[in-house]
């Protein structure tokens, strides 16, 4: 394997790890809402929101970096790696569509 193929393989692995981190951040956000109304366990809710925001920002930044590097590394064969490009951009696409949905809902009111 040449250096470029190794780099693309590493970027594909990082894209999968990044998507798993993004999905785990969403899971943390939704699974800890039950602690909001328990006075003794409210601290879990507070810290989980901090972890969620940290993971969300981290995965979005990493997603931009990984997608850009994967596109540059496979510039001549980007159509061949389109599924990997979409997978690496999954956090950006999902967050962007969610924010667009929220803006449409707010705009309709």
C-alpha positions in Angstrom: 0.0 0.0 0.0 1.2 3.4 -0.8 1.1 6.4 1.6 -2.1 7.9 0.1 -4.0 4.6 0.4 -2.9 4.3 4.1 -4.1 7.8 4.7 -7.5 7.2 3.1 -7.9 4.0 5.2 -7.0 5.9 8.4 -9.5 8.7 7.5 -12.2 6.1 6.9 -11.6 4.6 10.3 -11.7 8.1 11.9 -14.9 8.9 10.1 -16.6 5.8 11.7 -15.2 6.7 15.1 -16.4 10.3 14.7 -19.9 9.1 13.8 -20.0 6.8 16.8 -19.0 9.6 19.1 -21.7 11.8 17.6 -24.3 9.2 18.1 -23.2 8.5 21.6 -23.4 12.3 22.4 -27.0 12.2 21.1 -27.7 9.1 23.3 -26.2 10.8 26.3 -28.4 13.9 25.7 -31.7 11.9 25.5 -31.0 9.3 28.1 -30.2 11.8 30.9 -33.3 13.9 30.6 -34.9 11.7 33.3 -32.6 13.2 35.9 -33.9 16.7 35.4 -36.7 16.4 38.0 -34.8 14.4 40.6 -33.3 16.8 43.2 -30.7 14.4 44.4 -29.6 13.4 40.9 -29.9 16.7 39.1 -26.1 17.0 39.0 -26.1 14.1 36.5 -28.3 16.1 34.2 -26.0 19.2 34.5 -22.8 17.3 33.8 -24.3 15.2 31.0 -25.3 18.4 29.2 -21.7 19.6 29.5 -20.4 16.3 28.1 -23.0 16.4 25.3 -22.0 19.9 24.2 -18.3 19.0 24.4 -18.8 15.9 22.3 -21.1 17.7 19.9 -18.6 20.5 19.2 -15.7 18.1 19.0 -17.4 15.8 16.5 -18.5 18.7 14.3 -15.0 20.1 14.2 -13.5 16.7 13.5 -16.2 16.0 10.9 -15.2 19.1 8.9 -11.5 18.2 9.2 -12.0 14.5 8.3 -14.3 15.3 5.4 -11.9 17.9 4.0 -8.9 15.6 4.3 -10.7 12.6 2.8 -11.8 14.7 -0.1 -8.3 16.1 -0.7 -6.7 12.6 -0.3 -9.1 11.1 -2.8 -9.5 14.1 -5.1 -9.2 12.2 -8.3 -11.5 9.3 -7.2 -14.0 11.2 -5.0 -16.9 9.5 -6.7 -15.5 6.1 -5.6 -15.4 7.4 -2.0 -18.7 9.2 -2.0 -20.2 7.0 0.6 -17.2 7.6 2.9 -17.4 11.3 2.3 -21.1 11.3 3.2 -20.4 9.2 6.3 -17.7 11.5 7.4 -20.0 14.5 6.9 -22.9 12.8 8.7 -22.6 14.9 11.9 -22.6 18.1 9.8 -25.6 17.0 7.7 -27.6 15.8 10.7 -27.0 18.9 12.8 -27.6 21.2 9.8 -30.9 19.6 9.0 -32.0 19.7 12.6 -31.1 23.4 12.8 -32.9 24.0 9.5 -36.0 22.2 10.9 -35.9 24.3 14.1 -35.7 27.6 12.0 -38.6 26.5 9.9 -40.7 25.7 12.9 -39.8 29.0 14.6 -40.6 30.8 11.3 -44.0 29.3 11.0 -45.1 30.5 14.4 
